[in-house]
Amino acid sequence: RWRKARKAAAKSAHHMALSLRPPPNFAVAAAQTPSQRKSAVTELTTDVPMISKDVVAPPMSTPLYSVLVIANDPQHRNALREHLRGHQFDCRAVDSSDRAMHLLHRQQFSAIVIHGCGYFRADLLNLVSDFLDYGNVPVLVLLAGSQNALASHIDTLAEVACHSLPASLREIRNSLESLLASCGNPVSE
């Protein structure tokens, strides 16, 4: 038994060695010395053309405006955030007015978008008033259902615009851009 097992193991090792051999036309490069490796790295780093500090760099796709989105519903919040980020807006999104006020104390925003779903009419009016009291930040309010009755009242406020839901993300972005333009912050494409 022992001889058979040893013979089978040797045969298996021989087949394994044959399978690890390179194909007939396969060539292996010689190992490089440390000095050869160092010179190859030097060639790689020195052959790259360097840009002079006097040359103006091409324009980068940096966000034009910083926008704060307030939406109770996570799907609405994420959809608005991702859509605005995809169109060169630096977008922060929160789920409550308390978090929004906290962010407003820490960072300056170009505009605020409030998704009205989940707010009572009085709470929505108070929220808009709080943001207007805070500073000169344009506010876009997205109204749904019975909140549309607030549109006539909210539109009388300076730097506030309403948009009725349902609306596409493109329509919301266009409303935001026109609000920014009307407040002296035109959005260029």
N, C-alpha and C positions, 0 to 999 in steps of 0.2 A: 504493500500500500504506500509506504513512505516513498519508494522509488517512483511509483506512478504519479504521485502528487508533485514530487520534485520535477519530474520530466514535464508534466503539464504546465507548471509554473514557468519553467525555462522556455517552453514553446510559446507561452503567452507573452513573456517578456521580449522574445525575439520578434513576434508579430507587432508588438507595440513599438519597438525600436524602428522597424521598417516603416510603420505609418508616420513616424515623426521625422523621417528623412525629407529634405526639401525636394521638389521636382527636379528633373535632370537639367533644365536650362535656367535654374535659379542661382543667382550669384549673391554672395554675402559680402558687404563692404567691410574693409579692414577697420579695426578699432582705431579711434583717433586718440592721439596723445592729448594731455591737458593743454599744451600750448596751441595745438591745432584747433581744439574746441574754443579756446579763448579768441583766437584770430577770426574764427567763423562768426562768433557773437559780435565782435567788433565790426566786421563787415556788414552784418545785418543792421546794426544800430547806426552806422555812419553813412550808409548808402541811401537812407531815407531823406528826401529833400525837406529841409526845414523852412518853415514860414517865418519871414521877418516880422519883427514886432511892429514895423511900419505898415504892413499889409493889413487892410481891413478884412476881418473874417467874414465869411458869408453869413447872411442872416439866419439865425436859428429859429426853430418853431417854438418860441417861448410863449407862455400864456399871456394874453393881452389884458385880461381882467381877472380879479379874484372875486368869486361869487360864493355866497353862503346860501345853501338850500336847506329849508326847514320842511320836513315831511314826516308825519307820524308813521305812515305805511312804509315798510322797508323796501318793497318792490318799487314804489314811486320814487323813493329817495335814491335808490341805486340806479334806476333808469335815468333820472335827471342828472345825477353825478357823472355817470359814464358818458352820457350824450354831450354834456357841456365840456367835459375834459377832452373828448374826441374832437371838439371844435375850438381848441385853443383857449379855453377858460380854465383858470386854476379854480377848482371847485371843492369846497368843503361842504359836507352834508351832515346834518344832525337831526335827531328825532324829537326834540322838544325846544320850546321857547327858552327855557332856562339854560340849556347848553348853548343855544344861539347867543344869548346875552353874554355868557361866559366867554365865548369866542370873540365877540365884538369888543370886549374889553382888552383882549390880547392881540388882536390882529385887525388891520383895516381892510374893509371889503369895498369893491366897486359897486356891488349891487347885492340885493337879498331877494331870493325867490321863496315865497311861502306857498306850499301846497295846502289848500284849505280843507281838504278832506280830514275829518276827525276833529275839527274845531267847531264850537258853537259860534253863532254869528257875533255875539257880544265879545267872546274871547278873541275872535279874529280881529275885530275892530280895535280892541285893546292892544293886541300884539302889534298891529300896524302902527298905532299911535306911539307905542313904546319905542319902536325902531326909528320913527320920525323924530322923537324927542332925543334919541341918542346922538343923531348926527345927520349930515347931509348925504345919506345913502339912499339911492333909488330902490324902491321896493316893487316887485312884481308879485301880485296876488293871483293865484290860480283858484278860481271859484267853481264849486260843483253844486248842482242841484238847487236847493232852496237858498244857498248863499248868493246866487246870482242877483237877488234883490239888493245886496250890498253894493253892487257895482256902481250905481249912481252916487252913493255916498262916498265910496272910496276914491272914485275918479276925480272928485272935487279937491282931494288932498294933493298938495304939491309933491312931485317926485314919486308918485304912486300910480301904477297902472294895474288894470285887472284883465284877466283872460279867462274866458269860460271854458270849463271842461265838459265833455271830452275834447282833447286837442292833441295833435301829433307833437312829438318832441321838436320837430322842425318849427312848427308854429309857435311853440313856447320859446324856443331860442330866438326866432325872429322878433317876437314881442319884447324879449329881454334886450336884444340889440337896438331896437327902436327906442326903448326906454332910455338906454344908455346914451343914445345919440341925442335925444330930446333934452337930456340933462347936461349936455356939453361933453359927453364922452363917446364920440363916434367910434364904432367898431369897423376897422378896415379889414378887408378880406386878404 
